Amino acid sequence: MSIVVGKEPYDWRHVAQISADGDEIPKAQAKRNARLIAAAPDLLEALRAVVRVADRKTAEFDLARAAIAKALGEEA
C-alpha cells in the first residue's frame, strides 16, 4: 500500500492518495484505513495536548510519548 503525503513526513494534513500496489484490499478495509489516516492529524494534536497538560510518569504516558515520537518520525 502506498500513501502520498505532503512535503514533510510528519505533515499528515496533506494525504492525497491511497492505493493498493498489487494487493487486494477489501473496500471496507480501505475506507476504514482512509478514515483513520484522515483523523491522524487531529488524533496526534489531541494526544499532544493531553500529554502537555497532564504528563505523568506512567506506562500509559510512556506509550503516548512513544506514539507521538513515532508519528513525528523521531526516536522515542
C-alpha positions in Angstrom: 0.0 0.0 0.0 1.4 3.4 -0.8 0.4 6.8 0.8 1.3 10.1 -0.8 1.8 12.8 1.7 2.9 16.4 1.9 6.5 17.7 1.7 7.4 16.6 5.2 7.0 13.0 6.6 5.0 14.3 9.6 2.8 16.7 7.6 -0.2 14.3 7.6 -2.7 17.1 6.7 -1.8 16.6 3.0 -2.8 13.0 2.4 -3.5 12.9 -1.3 -3.8 9.3 -2.4 -4.2 5.9 -1.1 -3.7 2.9 -3.4 -3.0 -0.8 -3.2 0.1 -1.9 -5.1 -0.9 -5.3 -6.3 -2.5 -6.3 -3.0 -6.2 -6.8 -2.9 -7.6 -4.7 -0.1 -11.3 -5.0 0.6 -13.2 -1.7 0.0 -14.5 -1.7 3.6 -10.9 -2.0 5.0 -9.6 0.7 2.6 -12.4 3.0 3.8 -11.5 2.3 7.4 -7.9 3.0 6.7 -8.7 6.2 4.9 -10.8 7.4 7.8 -8.0 6.6 10.3 -5.4 8.4 8.1 -7.7 11.4 7.7 -8.2 11.6 11.5 -4.5 11.2 12.3 -3.7 14.9 12.5 -6.5 15.5 15.0 -5.6 12.4 17.0 -1.9 13.5 17.1 -2.8 17.0 18.3 -5.2 15.7 20.9 -2.7 13.3 22.3 0.0 16.0 22.4 -2.4 18.3 24.2 -3.2 15.6 26.8 0.5 14.9 27.4 1.2 18.7 27.6 -1.4 19.3 30.4 -1.3 16.0 32.3 2.0 14.3 31.7 2.8 11.7 34.3 5.5 9.1 34.8 3.3 6.1 34.0 3.3 3.3 31.4 0.3 4.9 29.6 2.0 8.2 29.2 5.2 6.4 28.1 3.1 4.8 25.4 1.6 8.2 24.5 5.0 9.9 24.2 6.3 7.0 22.1 3.3 7.2 19.8 3.8 11.0 19.3 7.5 10.4 18.6 6.6 7.7 16.0 4.1 10.0 14.3 6.7 12.7 14.0 9.4 10.3 12.8 11.5 10.8 15.9 13.2 8.3 18.3 11.0 7.6 21.4 
